[in-house]
Amino acid sequence: MEEQKKKVILSGIQPTGIFTLGNYLGAVRNWAKMQEDFHSAYMIADLHALTVRQEPADFRKRILSCYALLLACGVDPEKSIAFIQSHVPAHSQLSWVLSCNTQFGELSRMTQFKDKAAQHADNINAGLFTYPSLMAADILLYQADLVPVGVDQKQHLELTRDIANRFNGVYGNTFTIPEAYTAQGAKIMSLADPTKKMSKSDPNPNGCILILDEPGAIVKKFKRAVTDSDMEVCYREGKDGINNLMTIYSAVTGLSMDQITADFAGKGYGDFKAAVGEAVAEHLRPVRERYNDLMNNKDYLVECYRKGAEQAERIARRTLDKVYKKVGLLAK
C-alpha cells in the first residue's frame, strides 16, 4: 500500500522574551510532537515583532535566545526546518505581492489591529496594519496544509485562505489552501487571576511562570496561586484556580483529572499547590539545562539557524518564482 504523504505544518513565535508555561504547554511542546507526523517548519517571527519599536542590541539577543528555547523545548533541526523569518527574504517579497491582492477593507476589519492600535496609540504604523499580509506570506510560501492557531489568530488565517483563493482564482492554481490545526494543548491561566490567560505582561509577577524560572521560584509561585475557599481538589465549575492547577499538573504528569482527585483526597490545597510546583519544576529541568548548554555553544546555534534558512529558502524560492511568473514580473 502506498505510504500516505505527510502534510506540511508551519508555525511561528515572536521573540518577545522567555516562553511562559502557557506558551510551552499550549503550543511549543506540541511542535516537538508534531515533527514526527508532519513535514514541519517553525520560525522565529522577528519581522512581525518590528511592529513594536525594539531596542536593537536587546532584540538581537532575544531572537537568538528564542531560537535556543525552541530547540531546548524539543524542536529538532534534523527533523524540522527551524529558521529565523528575516533570514528568508522571500517572506517580505511575497508579502508585497499579496498586499497588492488584499483589499483595504479586509485589513481594516482585523480585530487584532484594532486591539493593538489601542494598546500602542503612539505607534500605529503601516506594518501593524499589513501584518496579516506578511502572515499570509509566511504560510503560503511553504504550501502549508495546516497551521496551529490560537483564538487571536483565527481571523488572520481566514484572511490567508481568502487571499490564496482569490490569487488562485485570478492566476491559476498556485497556493495550497491552509486549514487550522487544533493541537491537544493545555490552556494555561494566570496563577494570580485564573480567569485570565497566563501572560508575561501580568502586573502580578506571581501570576506567570517562565520556563527558565529557577525551581525554588516556581514552587514559591505555585504556593501563592489563587484558589477558592473550598478544600477539595476536584475539577468542577466555579473552581477556576484549582481547575487551572489541575490542568497544569495533568499536563506535566500525564495523570487524568480523576486520578489527581483520588491522589489528593483528604489533603489540603497547600499540599496540592506544593506538588504542582515541584512537578512543574522537575518537568522543566531538562529544558533549562538544554537551553543553558545551547547558549554556551553559540556556534552550534548559528550553524542550525543558517541550515534552517537554507532549507526554508529553497522551498520559499520555488513558490516565489512561481508567483512572480504568474503576476508577470520579468525573470532575472
N, C-alpha and C positions, 0 to 999 in steps of 0.2 A: 504494500500500500504506500502511496506517495506521502512523504512527510509533509505535514501542514506547514506552510510558510509562516515564520514568525512575524508578528505585527511590529510596527515601529512605534515606539513611545518616546515622547520628549517632555522634559520639564526643566524648570529653571528656578533659581532663587537669587534674590538680590543680596549683595554683600553689605547688609546693614549692621553686622556685628555677629556676636556669638549666637548660635541657634538656641532657642528656648526648648524646654522639654516638649512643649506643644509642637514646635516645628519638627522635632525629631520623631516623636511618636505618631504625629498626624501625617507626616509626609516623608521626610528624608529616610527614615528607617525602611519604609516601603520601597524606596528606589533601589536599595540593595537587593531586595527580594525580587523586584521586577526584572532585574537584569538577567535572571535565569530563564525567564519566559518570553522576553521580548528583545528585539533589537533596540537598545536603549541609548538615548543621548541626553546628557544632563549638563546644563550650562550655568555658569555664574553670570547673572544678568547685569553686568556692570553698566551697560549703556542705559538701561532703564533707570538705574539709580541716579543718573545725571539730571533727572527732572527735579531733584532736590540739590541745592548747591552743596558741593563737597569740598573738604579741605584736602588738597591733592596728596600730600605725604601720608596722611591718615587713611585716605581712600585706597591707595595702593596697598598698604598693609592689610586692610580689611579684605580686599579682593584675594590676596594670597592666603590669608587666614581662612576665609570662607572655602576656598578650594581645598585646603588641607582638611578642614572639617568634613567636607563632602567625602573625601577618601577615608577619613577616620571613622565615618559612620557606615562604611561598608561598600561604597561605590568603588568598583574595581576597574581601573583604566585598561585592564586586559579584557574585560567583558563588556564595558560600556565606553561610549565616547564621552569623555569628561573634559569640557573645554570652557574657555572664557569668551563670552559673547563678542567683545570688541576685537578679539584676535581673528575673527572671521568677517572680513569686510562685506561679504555678500548680505549680511543681515541689514546693514544700513542701505545698501544698494537696492535690495528688493523692497525694503520699506518705502522708498521713494516711489517706485512703480506702483505699489499697492495703494499709497496715499492718493495717487492720481486716478485710482479706480475705487475710491471710497468717497461717499458723499459727506459734505459738511454736517448735514443734519444727523447722520448716523453717529458721528463722533460727538456731537453736542448732546446727544441723548445718553451718553455713557454716565451712569450714576457715580462711578468711581472718580471720574474727572470732576464732577460737581463736589464730591466729598473732599477730595484732595485740594481743590481750589479753595475751598472754605478753610482748610487747615493751614494752607500756605498762601494766604491772601497777598503777601508781599512778593510772591514769585510765581504768578500764574503764567507759565511760559508755554510756548507752542509745542514743546516736547511733551508736556503733560497732556496736551490736547490730542496729539497724534500718537500717543503711547500705544493705542490699540493697533495701529498700522504696523508698528515695529513688532508687537507681539504676534501679529498675523504672519509677518515675515519669518520670525523665529520658528514658527510651527510649520509653515508651508514649504520652507526651504528643504526640510528633511522628509517631506512627504509623510508626515506623521499620521498614523492611523488613530492614535489615542493620545489624549493629553490629560494628565491628572490635574483637576482644577478644584479650587475651593469655591465657596459660595460667591466670594467677591470677584472672581474671575470668570464666572459662567457667562456673563453678558459679553465679555470680550471674546470668548470662544465662539459664541453665537455670531458675533460680527465677523470673526475669521471665516466661519463657514459661509456667511453671506458673500464676503469678498471673493472667496475661492469659487463659489458657484457662479458669481457674476463674471469673473475672469474667464472661467471655463466656457461660459455661455457665449462670450464675445469672441474669444480667441481659440476655442477648441480645448479639448481635454488637456489640462496642464497640471493641476494640483489634486492631490488626494484630499477628500473632504474629511477633516478630523472629527472624532467623536470624543465626548467627555468620558474620562475613565474614573470610576469611583473605587478607590482602593479601601482596604479594610484598615483604615487609620483611625486612631482614637482622637476624639475631640477633647482637648485638654483646656480646662478653665483656670482662671486665676485662683491662687490659694487664698488671696485676701478678699476676693469678691467672686465667688463661684458662679455668679450669673453672667460674668464677662469672660471673654476668651483670654487665655494667658498671653501676655504681651510684654516685650521689653520696655514699652512706654508706660507700664503700670506705675502710677505715682507711689505706690507702696512697694518698696524693694522686696518685701517678703512674699509678694504675690506671684513672683516669677522665678522659675528655676532655669538657670543657664546650664547647658550640658557640660561646661567646663568648671562649674562651681566645685569647690572642694567638698569632700564627703561630709565634713562637720557642718558646713554651711547649709548643705542640702537637708540634712537631718533636722537642723535647727528651724529651717523654714517650714518643713512639714509639721513640726511640733506646734508651730504657731498658726497653722492653717485654720481658717474659719470653718466651723461646723455648726450644729444646732444644739438645742438644749437636751435632746434625747441622748441616750447612751447605747442604743442598739446599732451595731454595724450591719446594715442591710440596705439594699438598693431599692428605693421607692420614691415616689413623687413627694416633693416638699423637703427632701434632704439633699439639697444641691451640693453642699460641701462634702458630705460623706459619699455621695454618688460620684463626685469628681475624684476623690481619693481612691475609691474602689475601682474606677475606670483606669487610673494610673497603675494601681497595684496589679490589676489583671493584665495590663499591657506589658509590664516588666517581668511578671512571674508566670504568665500563661494560665493562671487559675481562673475558673469561672466565678461569677458573682455568687452562686450558691455555695461553692467551696470556700470562698472568702468568708461568707456569713457564718458557715459552720465552724471554720477555724477560729473565729473571733467571738463565738457565742459566749456570753457571760463575761467578756472582757470589755474594758472601757475604751473610750476614744483615744486616751493617751497612749495605750499600748498599740492601738492600730496605727496612729499617726507615726509613732516611732518605727514601726515595722515597715510602713510605706517608705519613709525616708531612707532607712537602711537598704531596702530593696532597690530603690532608685539609685542610690549612691553606688552600690555594687554593680548594677546593670551598666552604669555609665563609666565605670572604672576603665575598661578596655578602650573606650572611645577617647577618654582623656589621655591615656598612655600612648595610644596610636597617634593622636594629634601632636603631642609633645615630641614624639620621635620624628614625625614628618617635618615639623617646624625646625628641628635641629638638622634636617637634611634637605635644605632648600634646593640643592642641585637636582635632587630626585623630583621635587615638585615641579621645577622648571621643565625637566625632561618630560614629565607626564602631561603638563598643560600644552607644551609645544606639540607633542604627539597627538593630543586630543584636537588641537586646532588644525593640524594637517589632515586628520581623518574627517573632521567636520567640513573643512574647506573643499575636499574632493566631492563630497555629496552635495554641498550647497552650490558649488560652481556649476554642476550639471543642471540643477534646477534653474539657476540664474541665467545660464546661457540659453536655455530653452525659452525662458520668459523674454529675454532681450530679443531673441529672434522673432518671437510671436508678435511683439509690440512694434517691430520694425526698426529696431536700433541696428546700426551697422557693426558687423563683427570686426574686431581689431586684428 
